[in-house]
Amino acid sequence: MALLKVKFDQMKRVKLAQGLWLMNWLSVLAGIVIFSLGLFLKIELRKRSEVMNNSESHFVPNSLIGMGVLSCVFNSLAGKICYDALDPAKYAKWKPWLKPYLAVCVLFNIALLLVTLCCFLMRGSLESTLAHGLKNGMKYYRDTDTPGRCFMKKTIDMLQIEFKCCGNNGFRDWFEIQWISNRYLDFSSKEVKDRIKSNVDGRYLVDGVPFSCCNPSSPRPCIQYQLTNNSAHYSYDHQTEELNLWVNGCRVALLNYYSSLMNSMGAVALLVWLFEVTITIGLRYLHTALESVSNPEDPECESEGWLLEKSVSETWKAFLESLKKLGKSNQVEAEGADAGQAPEAG
Amino acid sequence: MAPVLPLVLPLQPRVRLAQGLWLLSWLLALAGGLALLYSGHLLAQLWLLRTFLAPSCPFAALPQVALAAGLGALGTGLVGAGASRASLDAAQYPPWRKVLGPLLVLGTAGGGGLLILALGLALALPGSLDAGLEDGLGTALAHYKDTEVPGHCHAKRLLDELQLRHHCCGRHGYKDWFGIHRIQSNVEGLYLIDGVPFSCCNPHSPRPCLQSRLSEPHAHPLFDPRQPNLNLWAQGCHGVLLQHLQDLASVLGGGLAVTFLLQILVLLGLRYLQTALEGVEGVIDAEGDTQGYLFPSGLKDMLKTAWRQGGVAHRPAPEEAPPEEAPPKEGLPEA
């Protein structure tokens, strides 16, 4: 009672082997594509690791890279096997290895599916990493003379310009931190002294934002300072003004960017997984068809191919039995060894 | 009637010629394809910068002609590959015999002509970019404030995006912004200010951007003149854009030159192959020596033959047409 039996004659076997050979080499290309996608994602994450506190998880790109390499290796091996399958002499040397190889292929397919799922699920961890990283980034914005943090200003400015965003959740985040360094504040000025005195921690907080928050689509020159003071600017109402600065927060902008990147990578990986499953099934059919050739001297004879020799439940029971036997044989051997030692001791 | 530049071609050199020609043809097709793609890229760049190039600037003609030339080279390469492949196979060659002559003429006149024109434009046109950019940028700067005027309302956004992307400020420097009436005030009418837009700001500066009152020495008391001025972008957009477009044009010119060289080689090779195979009446595997040549006779003789032929066509055809006046095998338009 084999599962999904298919009859194969010589012609069909040859066609199956040739088709599988082609599919395996296409799958090697697909593996290269997955590898480069993983590499690209890794580089993109590295580029912005400064705003992610250098603590972002590289699990997804690393696993994509690994899966790509493994796919190339397995599929080129399978291609070689399919090529040799047409020649009985060459095939004989592959015969003992095919069953374990198919088991490894099944495990590889399961791993690929898990990696694909991870691509879609990484958004959550990225969100918290970005929130912390951006908060720190903005805190160190003014430390352009502190070694180790002197590039944070440039990084945040370029980030806001490129991703068209301002602050962590919005531009008001800039009101809560001192982003103008004390080096560039004129402490002899009354205005500066008043502002610092009026703040509990002695920080110079302004209702202003850096220039990189400015939106070029605004019809008026960018208003960066005194954003909450309507009378400081002609015909300005900060409640309704939308075009002056970027409205999005950088956390949302970066999250959307990385999510769309990983979603498209996940979609590609899913397609490759389906392709790999098809190849594994085809290889299994080829394996069983060649095994069940009843008369090895007559290559023209018909044979049958199947997925599993018995039905699913019987195969599962047989698998459990073999596991138990393995355990029992260990026990028997141990008892035998003890019994053997006891009469010797005695 | 001595043939021009004859070359003796026995069987083996003929086969070698055909194989080499096949390789060269694919290289030509590749070069043509790359020239096509690159001129498309240049066209896209010009379309993005169309606000900053005066409409009278003829530079846009270069990528258009290069596009056509690239197509021609691609076509010639494909034809050459097909013909040289067919010349090795006796069954495939006969249909090529008829079309090869006119195709060679088309390739030489059309493809070669277009390539020469494109090369000429690549050498001559970048000079006109200077004036075109000067006009275009000047207009854009003058219309920066006209965000309510239909037709110029995008100047501000485009100029800001240009300065942000190309890291430049003003036409030749930030002081260009001082001379522009940048802000329109309902109360006082137009007035000048010595400030620059936010897009001139350089993110590499260690201090928050100083945009206004740049010509007042005491407006920013902690400004250290000894430090290199990183506050604004130092380059003018004119220089940056000129360099950018000239670089693109020179790469395109180099590519076109390589394509032209390959095209000449392929056309010459095809001509020799064609005439050599005509010598053996189109039988591919004939072992004997044949002669390949460029032209069947010198230029004067060819013109005489063409003139006589034209005369014969107008007179009623006499039955006893002398065999010497029979038209040469390759037909008329070989000049």
HADDOCK unambig.tbl for C-alpha pairs under 7 A between the chains (distance, minus, plus):
assign (segid A and resid 144 and name CA) (segid B and resid 206 and name CA) 5.35 0.50 0.50
assign (segid A and resid 154 and name CA) (segid B and resid 203 and name CA) 5.01 0.50 0.50
assign (segid A and resid 154 and name CA) (segid B and resid 204 and name CA) 5.37 0.50 0.50
assign (segid A and resid 157 and name CA) (segid B and resid 203 and name CA) 5.93 0.50 0.50
assign (segid A and resid 158 and name CA) (segid B and resid 203 and name CA) 6.91 0.50 0.50
assign (segid A and resid 180 and name CA) (segid B and resid 208 and name CA) 6.60 0.50 0.50
assign (segid A and resid 184 and name CA) (segid B and resid 207 and name CA) 6.92 0.50 0.50
assign (segid A and resid 184 and name CA) (segid B and resid 222 and name CA) 6.05 0.50 0.50
assign (segid A and resid 210 and name CA) (segid B and resid 208 and name CA) 6.90 0.50 0.50
assign (segid A and resid 211 and name CA) (segid B and resid 198 and name CA) 5.85 0.50 0.50
assign (segid A and resid 211 and name CA) (segid B and resid 209 and name CA) 6.91 0.50 0.50
assign (segid A and resid 216 and name CA) (segid B and resid 157 and name CA) 4.87 0.50 0.50
assign (segid A and resid 216 and name CA) (segid B and resid 160 and name CA) 5.76 0.50 0.50
assign (segid A and resid 216 and name CA) (segid B and resid 161 and name CA) 6.71 0.50 0.50
assign (segid A and resid 217 and name CA) (segid B and resid 157 and name CA) 5.04 0.50 0.50
assign (segid A and resid 219 and name CA) (segid B and resid 147 and name CA) 5.40 0.50 0.50
assign (segid A and resid 221 and name CA) (segid B and resid 197 and name CA) 6.88 0.50 0.50
assign (segid A and resid 222 and name CA) (segid B and resid 198 and name CA) 6.88 0.50 0.50
